[in-house]
Amino acid sequence: MIDLATERDPETLRQVAQLQDREIARLIKDNAHLRTELARLQGQTPGGVQQELELIKELLAQREQELFGRSSEKRPTPDSEERSATREATTPRRGHGPRPQASLPMVEEVRTLAEESRDCPACGGHVTEMKGQTEDSEEITVIERQFVLKTIKRQKYRCQCNSAVVTAPASPKLIPGGRYTPELAIHVAIAKYADHMPLERQVAAMARVGLEVCSQTLWDQILALAGHLTPSYEALYQRALQAEVVGGDETRWPLLTGGTSSYYAWSLTSPDVAFYQISKGRSTNEARALLGSYQGVVMADGYSVYASLARESRFELVHCWAHVRRKFFEAQQNAPQATHALDLIGQLYEVEREVPALSPRAGPEDHATARALRQTLREERSRPIIAALRDWAYQIKPTLLPQSGIGKAVDYMLSLWPGLTRFLVDPRVPLDNNATERSLRGLVVGRKNHYGSKSLRGCQVAAIFYSLVESAKLVGVNPHAYLLRATYEALANPGTVTLPTDLLA
């Protein structure tokens, strides 16, 4: 008897899978026969039985896709196969070529021949230096990270009156009288919340270069740093609430103590802010705490909490076409009809791509021009596509099983139709909520690496740093440079607010 829990031989597992696949096919066939016979004895038509069997096959195929299929939602374009064949026919290029390294500091090293090596390889004579003639090449190397123990000697001064002694100023510290600099705390915060390294892993890395420290010490430093940066975190929230359109989403955030993991990171994203709030639960109360005072346009998925809150608040709820597309993409393997919906949705995105993307430094006039172009394109080209998609959905809906993949996709789309089509009359509204989902990636990767937070305070600190780091990335600012500036301005003047956009000036 093969133990599948411990078996590691690929060929054995392949043979087992083939046997199980054949057995499943036999059981489905027997099930079809028995159901058909039962329907005949009960005086029913076999059509409904056949539909149920097709649904079972679809569910099995979906399960197989989840386990073994590709996770990418990218569809092949009409010319992708031709391009692939062309690439295979040509000799593949090795590597991707040198990349310009404009941000790296330049170091010049001149290499010379030793006196005993200056013999001519042709005649054995002595070679002399050719002034200004060198053979140049580039190397990229690494200078190992180094922690140093600095002894600070603050010079003392006295007056001839001998009435006072003046001492040179001390370095700013996160913790009064502390031993560690703000730079070290920022280094730890970036490593954890931007590069997703747990504190224990950072302790091990630091030990390899000579710094003996424990994870509790590192936590104390980033906790103190979070206290100084809290005003900037709160200002990010207020800035997000001032945006005309925001994206809302949420994802699980485990709390490792207290026997519960029902905490969630709620995201509020505008064009220049990615704000997070971690709280217990995923109900209307948590959404109200995040969006209760907002009066603009909120883009979200079909989660009912957003619709419930929109009915009692003053914001307008719109919906995301990427979520609709995802459901049709998942259904297309067993329902070829879904391809038509995917093609039409793809045409909507082609229209959107004709509007140039704006940089974070773009001014009001650039945004006004882009909105005018977007409005024109949507009215002339997107509206007919939407009409065709709606007519197709109503035509095909009566022929679908409600529990099938494509049946659920059509129901999902039609149930959110007003929010999905709002973009046709409001050029401010994007086609999807992908910007919000992209901003959550860093938090999700961090969750996988350090499994969440150990305390409620840890949840708050995580929300602060993820908000600061992801907002900086959103507008193209180096998160380390941003935290460094924000920290020193807060130390110089407690309560000072520094936003990532301040570094764009």
Beta strands, then each sheet from edge to edge (+ up, - down):
strand 1: 156-158
strand 2: 165-167
strand 3: 245-252
strand 4: 263-270
strand 5: 273-280
strand 6: 297-300
strand 7: 316-319
sheet 1: 1+ 2-
sheet 2: 5+ 4- 3+ 6+ 7+
end
